[in-house]
């Protein structure tokens, strides 16, 4: 586990900490509204861990844009 963390870039570690901070401090203040499984924050964490800060961040950004009342939602795994 430590080896994998050491291999992550600084940008990847920062993004992961930001998402975890959002999930811990901001997300509980709002009612659950994500229409996808896994949730957008879970998706973002997985995408960034799997693909790195740039590609994973881009995938997470696109996912957040899709998370709206006009989409059907459902199961949407990280590619």
Backbone as CSV, one residue per row, in Angstrom:
resi,resn,N_x,N_y,N_z,CA_x,CA_y,CA_z,C_x,C_y,C_z
1,UNK,0.833,-1.199,0.000,0.000,0.000,0.000,0.873,1.257,0.000
2,UNK,1.908,1.287,0.821,2.772,2.460,0.851,3.495,2.650,-0.468
3,UNK,3.877,1.564,-1.121,4.562,1.682,-2.402,3.667,2.348,-3.433
4,UNK,2.395,1.972,-3.455,1.464,2.569,-4.416,1.292,4.061,-4.133
5,UNK,1.222,4.443,-2.869,1.067,5.852,-2.525,2.307,6.644,-2.912
6,UNK,3.488,6.063,-2.745,4.724,6.745,-3.100,4.844,6.957,-4.600
7,UNK,4.216,6.096,-5.395,4.279,6.203,-6.842,3.330,7.272,-7.385
8,UNK,2.368,7.715,-6.590,1.422,8.728,-7.041,2.105,10.088,-7.126
9,UNK,1.700,10.866,-8.114,2.250,12.211,-8.257,1.699,13.122,-7.166
10,UNK,2.342,14.240,-7.004,1.880,15.227,-6.025,0.479,15.705,-6.377
11,UNK,0.220,15.947,-7.649,-1.106,16.406,-8.083,-2.172,15.366,-7.756
12,UNK,-1.860,14.101,-7.957,-2.805,13.028,-7.650,-3.113,13.009,-6.161
13,UNK,-2.084,13.102,-5.332,-2.295,13.095,-3.878,-3.117,14.299,-3.433
14,UNK,-2.877,15.459,-4.025,-3.635,16.662,-3.665,-5.102,16.495,-4.038
15,UNK,-5.373,16.019,-5.251,-6.765,15.823,-5.673,-7.486,14.818,-4.780
16,UNK,-6.807,13.746,-4.418,-7.418,12.746,-3.539,-7.744,13.356,-2.184
17,UNK,-6.838,14.152,-1.634,-7.098,14.807,-0.344,-8.260,15.794,-0.448
18,UNK,-8.349,16.532,-1.550,-9.458,17.468,-1.743,-10.800,16.737,-1.805
19,UNK,-10.844,15.635,-2.528,-12.091,14.875,-2.639,-12.468,14.277,-1.291
20,UNK,-11.498,13.735,-0.579,-11.785,13.180,0.747,-12.250,14.270,1.706
21,UNK,-11.667,15.459,1.612,-12.120,16.585,2.430,-13.543,16.984,2.097
22,UNK,-13.865,17.020,0.813,-15.237,17.315,0.383,-16.197,16.282,0.961
23,UNK,-15.833,15.013,0.855,-16.716,13.944,1.334,-16.903,14.003,2.846
24,UNK,-15.879,14.423,3.559,-15.962,14.440,5.020,-16.668,15.688,5.560
25,UNK,-16.385,16.858,4.965,-16.861,18.108,5.557,-18.019,18.773,4.808
26,UNK,-18.046,18.722,3.495,-19.089,19.424,2.741,-20.268,18.543,2.363
27,UNK,-19.997,17.347,1.907,-21.058,16.463,1.442,-22.143,16.208,2.497
28,UNK,-21.792,16.018,3.774,-22.844,15.779,4.777,-23.799,16.962,4.970
29,UNK,-23.424,18.143,4.509,-24.279,19.317,4.677,-25.421,19.365,3.666
30,UNK,-25.348,18.533,2.630,-26.346,18.545,1.565,-27.030,17.183,1.470
31,UNK,-28.299,17.175,1.026,-28.966,15.876,0.857,-28.331,15.099,-0.298
32,UNK,-28.359,13.769,-0.243,-27.796,12.967,-1.337,-28.538,13.261,-2.643
33,UNK,-27.792,13.522,-3.704,-28.456,13.858,-4.964,-27.820,13.205,-6.181
34,UNK,-26.762,12.429,-5.999,-26.094,11.808,-7.140,-26.983,10.711,-7.717
35,UNK,-27.136,10.724,-9.037,-28.011,9.760,-9.707,-27.241,8.551,-10.227
36,UNK,-25.949,8.509,-9.959,-25.103,7.438,-10.470,-24.633,6.508,-9.368
37,UNK,-24.240,5.322,-9.775,-23.579,4.359,-8.906,-22.299,3.950,-9.607
38,UNK,-21.137,4.110,-9.066,-20.823,4.736,-7.785,-21.090,6.244,-7.826
39,UNK,-21.164,6.847,-6.643,-21.418,8.286,-6.578,-20.299,9.039,-7.285
40,UNK,-20.544,10.291,-7.587,-19.554,11.087,-8.326,-18.229,11.201,-7.573
41,UNK,-18.287,11.357,-6.253,-17.028,11.468,-5.509,-16.290,10.130,-5.471
42,UNK,-17.023,9.012,-5.351,-16.379,7.700,-5.413,-15.764,7.475,-6.792
43,UNK,-16.490,7.863,-7.829,-16.009,7.748,-9.209,-14.733,8.566,-9.388
44,UNK,-14.745,9.796,-8.886,-13.582,10.672,-9.024,-12.362,10.074,-8.333
45,UNK,-12.534,9.564,-7.113,-11.412,8.940,-6.402,-10.858,7.757,-7.192
46,UNK,-11.748,6.906,-7.668,-11.310,5.726,-8.412,-10.618,6.119,-9.718
47,UNK,-11.189,7.091,-10.436,-10.607,7.523,-11.711,-9.222,8.128,-11.509
48,UNK,-9.069,8.949,-10.488,-7.780,9.602,-10.235,-6.741,8.585,-9.768
49,UNK,-7.145,7.645,-8.928,-6.205,6.610,-8.485,-5.793,5.710,-9.648
50,UNK,-6.732,5.421,-10.543,-6.467,4.504,-11.650,-5.713,5.164,-12.801
51,UNK,-6.094,6.414,-13.148,-5.565,7.061,-14.349,-4.649,8.251,-14.075
52,UNK,-4.522,8.667,-12.814,-3.680,9.817,-12.505,-4.472,11.114,-12.498
53,UNK,-3.784,12.200,-12.174,-4.445,13.491,-11.972,-5.073,14.045,-13.247
54,UNK,-4.359,14.000,-14.366,-4.875,14.623,-15.600,-6.049,13.853,-16.185
55,UNK,-5.812,12.612,-16.580,-6.889,11.831,-17.208,-7.997,11.535,-16.205
56,UNK,-7.645,11.141,-14.991,-8.648,10.857,-13.971,-9.454,12.088,-13.604
57,UNK,-8.771,13.234,-13.506,-9.475,14.487,-13.231,-10.425,14.858,-14.350
58,UNK,-9.999,14.622,-15.602,-10.859,14.898,-16.755,-12.089,13.988,-16.750
59,UNK,-11.894,12.699,-16.462,-13.024,11.772,-16.384,-13.992,12.188,-15.276
60,UNK,-13.454,12.588,-14.130,-14.300,13.026,-13.014,-15.069,14.292,-13.380
61,UNK,-14.405,15.228,-14.049,-15.053,16.471,-14.473,-16.209,16.176,-15.425
62,UNK,-15.980,15.293,-16.407,-17.047,14.935,-17.347,-18.203,14.250,-16.630
63,UNK,-17.893,13.416,-15.650,-18.933,12.722,-14.889,-19.783,13.717,-14.107
64,UNK,-19.149,14.690,-13.476,-19.886,15.695,-12.703,-20.810,16.495,-13.616
65,UNK,-20.362,16.792,-14.819,-21.220,17.500,-15.774,-22.423,16.657,-16.183
66,UNK,-22.263,15.335,-16.233,-23.373,14.448,-16.598,-24.356,14.254,-15.455
67,UNK,-23.964,14.550,-14.238,-24.819,14.310,-13.069,-25.801,15.470,-12.914
68,UNK,-26.911,15.352,-13.619,-27.935,16.393,-13.579,-29.297,15.752,-13.805
69,UNK,-30.376,16.485,-13.563,-31.717,15.909,-13.684,-32.089,15.454,-15.095
70,UNK,-31.354,15.866,-16.104,-31.692,15.510,-17.479,-31.068,14.191,-17.928
71,UNK,-30.205,13.601,-17.110,-29.583,12.312,-17.428,-30.306,11.201,-16.678
72,UNK,-30.175,9.992,-17.183,-30.858,8.853,-16.572,-30.114,8.288,-15.375
73,UNK,-28.820,8.478,-15.322,-28.044,7.958,-14.200,-27.866,6.456,-14.308
74,UNK,-27.707,5.794,-13.156,-27.511,4.354,-13.129,-26.063,3.979,-12.906
75,UNK,-25.735,2.743,-13.269,-24.382,2.222,-13.056,-23.452,2.782,-14.121
76,UNK,-22.350,3.399,-13.688,-21.398,4.023,-14.603,-19.992,3.842,-14.038
77,UNK,-19.342,2.717,-14.360,-18.010,2.463,-13.805,-16.928,3.298,-14.480
78,UNK,-15.796,3.411,-13.829,-14.630,4.104,-14.394,-14.075,3.238,-15.520
79,UNK,-13.827,3.825,-16.697,-13.268,3.028,-17.802,-11.819,2.638,-17.550
